[in-house]
Amino acid sequence: MPITLGGGGGSASSINEIIYLNNAQNKITFDDGRVYLKGGAVETDTTTYPLASKRPNSTSTTAWVPPGSIYGICVDSNFSTNGYYYALFGTWSNQRLNKYNSSATLISSYNITAYHSTGEANGLCFADGFIYITGHGKTTKWSTSGVYQSQFSGSFEGITYDGSHFWVTTGSQIQKRTLLGVLVASYDIPNGSKGIAFVDGDLWTNDGYTITQSSTQGEIKFTSATNAVTALGTGGTVGTDGTNLLITDHTSGVQRISFGIGIASNNIAVLGVGQNYMRIA
């Protein structure tokens, strides 16, 4: 249980402020309503603490392990109900669009090599009832039964959907585009990217070593330390199930990374000063 302490002067502080206190509690609430979380502790209640920064946890859990290499991953809009995964699967010369259930049982498989013939398909998202695949200089649109619909040009790596627009990565940029592929805005990102996911209003990209969080206005909010997230692999990409990040790895299948909020970077106790705490509300 959090404890409540007296204390004034909180109005000038802000979310994610770090202070030091001589206390051992994980969560401390001051009488003016400020809430601080102990360094190294994780708080996942984003409803109660909506302004606190989200951070990907450093460890992952296995979402499922498909029987082969996965190059891209997404879920449908009703994932919480039916649990369908769509994945780019296969080898360099024979990539396919596969549909799996939550137990990684293959439901159907479609050949996409007529449009992504050199094995460069690597981005995947679900938007307005259709599946979109990036690679080989184009983005193709497919029905959920594997029927090709249309395409627009552009050399993109990852792709995600925010409910009204696509967000794609080019390696050095994040770009916002319409469903017809028209460029709306573009922002530079500090690291290259193998994938992109839209989660709770922010964009999450990965370059195989780090994860970067950006706002939809191009503000860089967070970049993880190199190799700090265990699921990242040099051949992987990133997607989402709507709540968590999904990271593909060519040897470990699909890993799930959840979020904590208000996590101080280190659990630090300073002699004579106290334990570090981060403000989360």
Wavefront OBJ file of the C-alpha trace (Angstrom):
o trace
v 0.000 0.000 0.000
v 1.242 3.546 -0.716
v 1.836 5.784 2.260
v 0.785 9.411 2.619
v 3.220 12.089 3.742
v 2.841 15.747 4.480
v 4.756 18.150 2.332
v 4.247 21.373 0.483
v 5.712 23.081 -2.513
v 4.664 20.348 -4.936
v 3.029 22.653 -7.447
v 6.352 23.579 -9.052
v 7.383 19.967 -9.648
v 6.385 17.898 -12.667
v 5.744 14.355 -13.809
v 8.964 12.273 -13.909
v 10.737 14.564 -11.442
v 13.225 12.591 -9.334
v 13.639 13.292 -5.631
v 15.472 11.487 -2.817
v 13.723 10.368 0.373
v 14.734 8.344 3.394
v 12.020 5.747 2.890
v 11.645 2.125 1.779
v 8.058 2.190 0.419
v 7.523 1.518 -3.291
v 4.930 4.275 -3.648
v 4.524 7.469 -1.657
v 1.596 9.896 -1.817
v 1.980 13.420 -0.426
v -0.962 15.274 1.092
v -1.058 17.648 -1.899
v -1.747 14.700 -4.238
v 1.723 14.134 -5.689
v 2.618 10.467 -6.120
v 6.208 9.168 -6.305
v 7.401 5.697 -7.271
v 10.579 4.167 -5.877
v 13.443 3.750 -8.326
v 13.419 0.292 -9.877
v 9.734 -0.324 -9.053
v 7.187 -0.727 -11.863
v 3.690 0.757 -11.916
v 1.403 -0.459 -14.702
v -1.807 1.394 -13.856
v -1.915 3.866 -16.744
v -5.551 4.687 -15.971
v -4.639 6.095 -12.565
v -1.360 7.646 -13.725
v -2.011 8.695 -17.348
v 0.713 11.373 -17.450
v 3.607 9.270 -16.275
v 6.076 8.176 -18.932
v 5.732 4.653 -20.279
v 8.845 2.539 -20.633
v 9.240 -0.922 -22.152
v 10.204 -3.527 -19.587
v 13.687 -4.952 -20.026
v 12.503 -8.581 -20.079
v 10.014 -10.222 -22.389
v 7.653 -13.174 -22.371
v 7.069 -15.559 -25.236
v 3.861 -14.709 -27.074
v 4.154 -17.767 -29.304
v 6.770 -19.667 -31.246
v 5.880 -20.308 -34.894
v 7.595 -23.078 -36.853
v 10.038 -20.851 -38.711
v 11.316 -17.336 -39.249
v 8.912 -14.417 -38.841
v 9.729 -11.207 -40.716
v 6.723 -9.083 -39.746
v 3.841 -9.310 -37.284
v 0.447 -7.705 -36.673
v -2.933 -8.596 -35.192
v -6.444 -7.798 -36.373
v -8.642 -5.116 -34.865
v -10.564 -7.663 -32.774
v -7.470 -9.369 -31.412
v -8.716 -9.347 -27.811
v -11.727 -11.400 -28.948
v -10.484 -13.767 -31.650
v -6.717 -13.672 -31.156
v -5.625 -13.783 -34.793
v -1.998 -13.054 -35.659
v -0.920 -12.187 -39.196
v 2.735 -12.788 -39.951
v 5.218 -12.611 -42.796
v 6.782 -16.032 -42.807
v 9.264 -18.014 -44.807
v 12.587 -17.832 -46.543
v 14.224 -15.176 -48.681
v 12.833 -16.697 -51.882
v 9.450 -17.855 -50.602
v 7.754 -15.413 -48.278
v 4.142 -15.965 -47.339
v 1.382 -14.195 -45.455
v 0.281 -16.539 -42.698
v -2.663 -16.354 -40.331
v -2.291 -17.976 -36.900
v -4.428 -18.305 -33.823
v -3.107 -17.363 -30.389
v -1.665 -20.851 -29.932
v 0.456 -20.443 -33.092
v -1.656 -22.936 -35.025
v -1.566 -22.096 -38.721
v -5.051 -21.293 -40.045
v -4.203 -20.220 -43.585
v -1.242 -19.249 -45.768
v -1.011 -17.075 -48.877
v 1.774 -16.651 -51.431
v 2.854 -13.008 -51.824
v 5.909 -13.484 -54.058
v 4.125 -12.107 -57.148
v 4.299 -8.666 -55.513
v 7.233 -9.069 -53.112
v 9.340 -11.374 -55.223
v 12.799 -10.729 -53.800
v 11.957 -11.549 -50.196
v 12.071 -7.936 -49.061
v 8.629 -7.894 -47.453
v 9.230 -6.852 -43.870
v 6.451 -4.570 -42.633
v 2.907 -5.590 -41.800
v -0.166 -3.908 -40.316
v -3.938 -4.287 -40.149
v -6.039 -1.258 -41.144
v -9.759 -0.876 -41.849
v -10.258 -4.598 -42.358
v -7.296 -5.100 -44.711
v -3.674 -6.154 -44.354
v -0.869 -3.950 -45.675
v 2.613 -5.252 -46.478
v 5.696 -3.125 -47.156
v 8.775 -4.118 -49.104
v 10.371 -4.164 -52.554
v 9.569 -0.471 -53.131
v 5.841 -0.725 -52.535
v 3.077 -1.212 -49.998
v 0.487 -3.789 -51.014
v -3.074 -4.154 -49.741
v -4.607 -7.601 -49.153
v -7.901 -8.989 -47.937
v -7.885 -11.247 -44.880
v -8.429 -14.165 -47.263
v -5.161 -13.390 -49.061
v -6.531 -11.643 -52.154
v -4.408 -8.808 -53.561
v -6.265 -5.464 -53.755
v -3.956 -2.580 -54.693
v -0.626 -0.916 -53.960
v 1.214 2.396 -53.652
v 4.910 3.072 -54.148
v 7.565 3.940 -51.572
v 10.575 2.287 -49.967
v 9.419 1.597 -46.416
v 10.507 -0.845 -43.745
v 7.977 -0.879 -40.911
v 4.318 0.152 -41.044
v 1.637 0.723 -38.405
v -1.845 2.295 -38.240
v -3.169 4.835 -35.732
v -6.845 4.538 -36.663
v -6.759 7.144 -39.423
v -3.233 7.233 -40.916
v -0.298 4.974 -41.632
v 3.067 5.554 -40.002
v 6.025 4.087 -41.898
v 9.769 4.022 -41.377
v 12.371 4.628 -44.055
v 15.436 3.823 -41.971
v 16.135 7.435 -41.006
v 12.617 8.866 -40.807
v 9.134 8.248 -39.483
v 6.523 9.284 -42.040
v 2.793 9.862 -41.660
v 0.780 8.858 -44.729
v -2.833 8.501 -45.793
v -4.354 5.130 -46.635
v -3.542 5.906 -50.267
v 0.100 6.520 -49.421
v 0.111 10.316 -49.663
v 2.795 11.896 -47.450
v 1.379 14.078 -44.641
v 4.421 14.653 -42.398
v 7.896 13.286 -41.751
v 10.259 13.319 -38.767
v 13.856 12.248 -38.317
v 14.589 9.518 -35.784
v 17.950 9.064 -34.018
v 18.310 5.368 -34.856
v 17.490 3.300 -37.878
v 14.359 1.220 -37.642
v 13.333 -2.318 -38.497
v 9.753 -1.781 -37.436
v 7.177 0.566 -35.944
v 4.130 0.165 -33.705
v 1.451 2.601 -32.512
v 0.533 2.074 -28.842
v -1.515 4.420 -26.644
v -0.898 7.509 -28.727
v 2.854 7.090 -29.239
v 5.083 5.500 -31.879
v 7.595 2.813 -30.943
v 10.433 1.897 -33.300
v 13.309 -0.547 -32.997
v 16.616 -0.890 -34.802
v 17.498 -4.349 -33.543
v 19.377 -2.987 -30.526
v 17.277 -0.181 -29.043
v 13.639 0.868 -28.761
v 12.686 4.508 -29.343
v 9.436 6.167 -28.259
v 8.246 9.164 -30.305
v 5.173 11.338 -30.235
v 3.080 11.754 -33.388
v 4.550 15.264 -33.588
v 8.081 13.888 -33.886
v 9.213 14.467 -30.291
v 11.650 11.805 -29.087
v 10.435 10.791 -25.635
v 12.653 7.838 -24.797
v 15.386 5.610 -26.207
v 16.390 2.437 -24.407
v 20.003 1.607 -23.708
v 21.668 -0.576 -26.336
v 20.745 -4.250 -25.869
v 18.756 -3.353 -22.735
v 15.641 -5.200 -23.954
v 16.169 -8.931 -24.106
v 13.796 -9.675 -26.992
v 15.578 -7.494 -29.533
v 17.516 -9.289 -32.214
v 19.314 -7.947 -35.262
v 16.834 -9.673 -37.571
v 13.662 -8.711 -35.742
v 10.905 -6.185 -36.230
v 8.234 -4.727 -33.968
v 4.444 -4.858 -33.907
v 1.721 -4.631 -31.297
v -1.278 -6.536 -29.984
v -2.823 -3.194 -29.052
v -1.432 -3.173 -25.513
v 2.078 -4.625 -25.652
v 4.929 -4.576 -28.137
v 5.480 -7.723 -30.173
v 9.073 -8.340 -31.235
v 9.905 -10.904 -33.878
v 13.112 -12.855 -33.676
v 14.244 -15.376 -36.268
v 15.170 -17.941 -33.624
v 12.965 -17.204 -30.605
v 9.611 -16.603 -32.263
v 7.417 -13.705 -31.198
v 8.197 -12.094 -27.867
v 5.839 -9.842 -25.908
v 7.165 -6.733 -24.138
v 4.829 -5.041 -21.684
v 5.139 -1.522 -20.294
v 5.680 -0.008 -16.901
v 5.183 3.651 -16.132
v 7.153 6.031 -13.961
v 10.222 3.812 -13.760
v 13.330 5.565 -12.503
v 16.306 4.393 -14.542
v 18.120 2.879 -11.581
v 17.390 1.830 -8.032
v 19.742 4.293 -6.304
v 20.146 4.939 -2.609
v 22.515 7.799 -1.771
v 24.079 7.766 1.681
v 22.835 10.734 3.709
v 20.350 11.731 0.977
v 18.000 8.800 0.548
v 16.360 6.552 -2.026
v 15.462 7.933 -5.460
v 11.756 8.310 -6.287
v 10.113 9.416 -9.559
v 6.902 11.434 -9.648
v 4.132 9.609 -11.556
v 1.071 11.722 -10.632
l 1 2 3 4 5 6 7 8 9 10 11 12 13 14 15 16 17 18 19 20 21 22 23 24 25 26 27 28 29 30 31 32 33 34 35 36 37 38 39 40 41 42 43 44 45 46 47 48 49 50 51 52 53 54 55 56 57 58 59 60 61 62 63 64 65 66 67 68 69 70 71 72 73 74 75 76 77 78 79 80 81 82 83 84 85 86 87 88 89 90 91 92 93 94 95 96 97 98 99 100 101 102 103 104 105 106 107 108 109 110 111 112 113 114 115 116 117 118 119 120 121 122 123 124 125 126 127 128 129 130 131 132 133 134 135 136 137 138 139 140 141 142 143 144 145 146 147 148 149 150 151 152 153 154 155 156 157 158 159 160 161 162 163 164 165 166 167 168 169 170 171 172 173 174 175 176 177 178 179 180 181 182 183 184 185 186 187 188 189 190 191 192 193 194 195 196 197 198 199 200 201 202 203 204 205 206 207 208 209 210 211 212 213 214 215 216 217 218 219 220 221 222 223 224 225 226 227 228 229 230 231 232 233 234 235 236 237 238 239 240 241 242 243 244 245 246 247 248 249 250 251 252 253 254 255 256 257 258 259 260 261 262 263 264 265 266 267 268 269 270 271 272 273 274 275 276 277 278 279 280 281
